[in-house]
Amino acid sequence: MKARFGKVAVLFGGSSAEREVSLMSGQAVLAALQGAGVDAHAFDPAERDLHILKEEGFDRVFIALHGRGGEDGTVQGALELMGIPYTGSGVMASALSMDKWRTKMVWLASGLPTPRYAILEADSDWDAVVADLGLPIFVKPVHEGSSMGATKVTEAGQLRAAWELAARYDSLVIAEEFVVGEELTAPFLEDRALPLVRIVAPDGNYDYQHKYFTDDTRYDCPCGLPAELEAALQALVMKSARVLGCRGWGRADLILTADGRPYLLEMNTSPGMTGHSLVPMSARVAGLEFEALCLKILEGARLG
């Protein structure tokens, strides 16, 4: 195994708002790779300069960073310049998928369904936004993940405060039509869609706390949908990944309305790998235990 992969760095931690989750993901991945006999080492870009990877002779990198500075194409670009193969999507797809606004524009241009939206600014006409999108409205920073800075707005008077909260995380803030339906997530591994996961959160509030730090949220995998419908949603997700240029592995979030219409919400190119994470849960149902999943992802490390 050591000879097969060479010296491997697991990048986790970092300096984004999702550092805490990344530390959990990275430690789980590191333990799995080391348990499989891989010569894997921890590497926190917040504590060591990336160029050290080249100096210390690392042969490939497993990216377990989340959010900005890890999932947005910057680390991928640095690794490209150093010529060190890495897991997951490349520079363009990482940058594009991290940007919820431009992701939507690409999906809409490709004829893929996603909720209607508006970009919010300090001088936005809040009443006009509410009139256009209706209530509730979901407000979130364009470049953050894990529901950081996100608010579900149920009254028009809350919209400005929701924008102010999101703007603390990002200069670009998006307001999205709140589509009512079942919350699903759809992981993929290389060119294969994995089983869908149905997310049932308390009061429909799948926020940062419920994602990572409580056991109140229920996850159903298998998701319970008819096989034909699940296959159609998996095909939609694979197309949504292809048009963004994603590769390796990832996870798309979507809503399925009561009358069977799907809406793509966002694409995650470096999803969580914690004890609460959904890609490992889905992979397990597909017959891939955590260690095998980590090895498969590492196997796909590449440049270009």
C-alpha positions in Angstrom: 0.0 0.0 0.0 2.9 2.4 0.8 4.5 1.9 -2.6 1.1 2.3 -4.4 0.4 5.8 -3.1 3.8 7.0 -1.9 3.9 9.7 0.8 0.5 11.2 1.3 -0.5 14.4 3.0 -4.0 14.8 4.4 -4.8 18.5 4.3 -7.2 19.5 7.1 -7.9 22.3 9.5 -7.1 25.4 7.5 -8.3 28.9 8.3 -11.9 29.0 7.0 -15.0 29.3 9.1 -15.4 25.5 8.7 -12.0 24.8 10.4 -13.6 22.8 13.3 -15.5 20.5 10.9 -12.4 20.1 8.7 -10.3 19.0 11.7 -12.9 16.2 12.4 -13.0 15.2 8.8 -9.2 15.1 8.4 -8.6 13.1 11.5 -11.1 10.5 10.4 -9.5 10.2 7.0 -5.9 10.2 8.4 -6.8 7.3 10.8 -8.5 5.3 8.0 -5.5 5.7 5.6 -3.0 4.9 8.2 -5.1 1.9 9.3 -4.9 0.7 5.6 -1.1 0.9 5.6 -0.8 4.2 3.7 2.1 6.4 4.6 -0.2 9.3 5.4 0.7 12.4 7.4 -1.4 15.3 8.9 -0.9 18.7 7.3 -2.7 21.8 8.5 -2.2 24.7 6.0 -3.0 27.2 8.8 0.1 26.1 10.6 2.5 25.2 7.8 3.2 26.8 4.4 2.0 24.7 1.5 5.3 24.8 -0.3 6.6 22.4 2.4 4.7 19.7 0.7 7.1 19.8 -2.2 10.2 20.2 0.0 9.2 17.1 2.1 8.6 15.0 -1.0 4.8 14.3 -0.7 3.6 12.2 -3.7 -0.1 13.0 -3.4 -2.6 15.0 -1.3 -6.0 14.1 0.2 -7.9 17.3 0.6 -10.1 17.3 3.7 -10.4 21.1 3.9 -13.8 22.7 3.8 -14.8 26.2 2.7 -12.6 29.0 1.5 -8.9 28.4 1.2 -9.6 24.7 0.7 -12.6 24.0 -1.4 -12.5 27.1 -3.6 -9.7 26.3 -6.1 -6.9 28.1 -4.3 -5.2 25.1 -2.7 -5.9 23.1 -5.9 -4.1 25.8 -7.9 -1.1 25.7 -5.5 -0.9 21.9 -5.9 -1.1 22.2 -9.7 1.9 24.6 -9.7 3.8 22.2 -7.4 2.9 19.2 -9.6 1.4 17.2 -6.7 -1.8 15.2 -7.5 -4.7 15.9 -5.3 -8.2 14.4 -4.6 -11.4 15.9 -5.8 -12.3 18.6 -8.3 -9.8 20.8 -10.1 -9.2 24.6 -9.9 -12.1 25.8 -12.1 -14.8 23.4 -10.8 -13.8 24.0 -7.2 -14.0 27.8 -7.6 -17.2 27.6 -9.5 -19.0 25.2 -7.1 -17.9 27.3 -4.0 -19.7 30.2 -5.6 -23.5 29.5 -5.1 -24.5 32.4 -7.4 -22.4 31.4 -10.4 -23.2 27.7 -9.8 -26.9 28.6 -10.2 -26.1 30.6 -13.4 -24.3 27.6 -15.0 -27.2 25.2 -13.9 -29.9 27.5 -15.3 -27.9 28.0 -18.6 -27.8 24.2 -18.8 -31.5 23.8 -18.3 -31.2 22.4 -14.8 -33.7 23.2 -12.1 -32.7 25.4 -9.1 -34.7 27.8 -6.9 -35.2 31.4 -8.0 -32.9 33.9 -6.3 -31.7 37.5 -5.9 -28.4 39.0 -5.0 -28.7 41.2 -1.9 -26.9 44.4 -1.3 -27.0 47.2 1.3 -29.4 49.3 -0.9 -31.6 46.3 -2.0 -35.3 47.0 -2.1 -36.3 44.4 0.5 -40.0 44.6 -0.2 -39.4 44.0 -3.9 -37.2 40.9 -3.0 -40.0 39.6 -0.9 -42.6 40.3 -3.5 -40.6 38.5 -6.1 -39.4 35.4 -4.1 -42.3 35.1 -1.6 -41.8 34.0 2.0 -40.0 32.1 3.5 -36.7 33.2 1.9 -33.3 31.5 2.5 -30.5 34.0 2.9 -26.8 32.9 2.8 -23.3 34.0 2.0 -22.3 33.1 -1.6 -18.9 31.6 -0.7 -19.5 29.7 2.6 -20.6 26.1 3.3 -22.1 24.2 6.2 -24.9 26.7 6.6 -22.5 29.3 7.9 -24.2 32.7 8.2 -27.5 31.4 6.7 -31.0 32.4 7.9 -34.5 31.3 7.0 -36.5 34.5 6.8 -40.2 34.1 7.5 -41.2 37.8 7.8 -40.3 40.7 5.5 -38.9 42.7 8.4 -36.2 40.1 9.0 -34.6 40.3 5.6 -32.2 43.2 6.3 -30.9 41.5 9.5 -30.4 38.2 7.6 -28.4 40.1 4.9 -26.3 41.7 7.7 -25.5 38.4 9.2 -24.5 36.8 5.9 -22.5 39.9 4.9 -20.2 39.3 7.9 -19.1 36.1 6.2 -19.0 37.3 2.6 -19.4 40.5 0.5 -21.7 38.6 -1.8 -25.0 37.5 -0.3 -27.8 35.5 -2.1 -31.5 35.3 -1.3 -33.2 32.1 -2.5 -36.8 31.2 -2.9 -37.6 28.6 -0.1 -38.8 25.5 -1.9 -40.9 23.2 0.3 -40.2 19.5 0.0 -38.0 16.6 1.0 -34.4 17.5 1.6 -32.0 15.1 -0.1 -28.3 14.8 -0.7 -26.7 12.9 -3.5 -23.0 11.9 -3.2 -21.0 10.7 -6.2 -17.7 8.9 -6.6 -15.9 9.3 -9.9 -18.7 8.7 -12.5 -21.0 6.8 -10.2 -23.9 8.2 -8.2 -24.2 6.8 -4.7 -27.5 6.2 -2.9 -29.4 9.3 -2.0 -29.8 10.3 1.7 -33.0 11.8 3.0 -32.5 14.4 5.7 -35.2 15.0 8.3 -34.1 17.9 10.6 -36.0 19.2 13.6 -38.6 21.7 12.3 -36.9 21.5 8.9 -34.0 23.4 10.3 -30.8 21.7 9.0 -28.3 24.3 10.3 -24.7 24.1 11.3 -25.5 22.7 14.8 -27.8 20.1 13.5 -25.4 19.1 10.7 -22.4 18.3 13.0 -23.1 18.5 16.7 -26.4 17.0 17.6 -28.2 13.7 17.0 -31.6 15.3 16.5 -31.5 15.0 12.7 -32.6 11.8 11.1 -30.9 10.5 8.0 -32.6 7.8 5.9 -30.3 5.8 3.5 -31.7 4.1 1.6 -33.9 7.2 1.1 -37.2 5.3 0.6 -38.0 6.8 -2.8 -39.1 4.5 -5.7 -36.1 3.1 -7.5 -37.0 4.8 -10.8 -37.3 8.2 -9.2 -34.0 7.8 -7.3 -32.3 6.8 -10.5 -33.6 9.9 -12.3 -32.4 12.2 -9.5 -29.0 10.5 -9.5 -28.8 11.2 -13.3 -29.7 14.8 -12.7 -27.0 15.1 -10.0 -24.3 13.6 -12.3 -25.3 16.1 -15.0 -25.1 18.9 -12.5 -21.6 17.8 -11.6 -20.5 17.4 -15.2 -21.6 20.9 -16.3 -19.6 22.4 -13.4 -16.6 20.3 -14.3 -16.5 18.4 -11.1 -14.5 15.2 -10.8 -13.4 12.6 -8.2 -16.1 12.9 -5.6 -18.6 15.3 -4.3 -22.1 15.8 -3.1 -25.1 17.8 -4.4 -27.9 18.9 -2.2 -31.5 19.1 -3.6 -35.1 19.5 -2.6 -37.9 17.2 -4.0 -41.3 18.8 -3.9 -44.5 16.9 -3.0 -45.4 16.8 -6.7 -42.1 15.2 -7.7 -40.1 18.3 -9.0 -36.4 18.4 -8.0 -34.5 21.6 -7.3 -30.7 21.6 -7.1 -29.4 23.7 -4.2 -25.7 23.6 -4.2 -22.6 21.4 -5.0 -20.0 20.4 -2.4 -16.6 19.4 -3.9 -14.9 18.6 -0.5 -17.8 17.2 1.6 -17.5 16.3 5.3 -16.0 13.0 6.4 -17.0 13.2 10.1 -19.1 10.8 12.1 -22.2 12.8 11.1 -21.2 13.0 7.4 -23.4 11.9 4.6 -21.0 10.7 1.9 -19.6 7.9 4.2 -23.2 6.9 5.1 -24.2 6.6 1.5 -21.1 4.8 0.5 -21.7 2.2 3.3 -25.1 1.5 1.8 -23.4 1.0 -1.6 -21.0 -1.5 0.0 -18.0 0.7 0.6 -16.9 1.0 4.2 -15.1 4.2 5.4 -11.6 2.9 4.8 -12.3 1.6 1.4 -14.0 4.9 0.5 -11.0 6.9 1.6 -8.7 4.7 -0.5 -11.0 5.0 -3.5 -11.0 8.8 -3.2 -7.2 8.8 -2.8 -6.8 6.6 -5.8 -8.5 9.2 -7.9 -5.9 11.9 -7.0 -4.7 13.7 -10.1 -3.6 16.9 -11.8 -5.0 19.0 -14.6 
